[in-house]
């Protein structure tokens, strides 16, 4: 696990410590529910994220086995059949917050676009997501709500449950960086 965090830091090169903010307790929630069927929703509250406040570069990592479902069987199917956690143990994002400027942040937040590459299930996709970023008493808060398509990451939904699980996956990020 420490190796993964070290890789996140090294991916930014060598800069001064005050230029980087980090969390190891970021919250990522995804939902692939379909109306009238059982909720397909999970949360990972141990995702990491590093932000270079000078360049706006940002990187995040989530271990797939860190996602928790209400129903244990869903969690088992998620790890074994959908994301194949033993083969593809993590999801990563590396990108940049466009026009990021730490000095303009306040408690009300500012809207930004984050562009970068999401890697999941052995596949990569360039994505662009909206984010609200603000200063709080706890640190810099990054909030985002966006969707990805399971097909883009070769995540197959078996035909037997295809009417119960959406291919459009809604993702919500909540990071507080210090």
Secondary structure, DSSP 8 states (H G I E B T S, - for coil): -HHHHHHHHHTT-S--GGGEEEEEEEEEEEEEE-TTS---EEEEEEEEEEEETTT-EEEEEEEGGG-EESSHHHHHHIIIIIS-TTTS-EEEEEEEETT--GGG--TT-EEEEEEEEEEETTEEEEEEEEEEEEEETTEEEEEEEEEEEGGGGT----GGGTTTEEEEEEEEEEEEE-
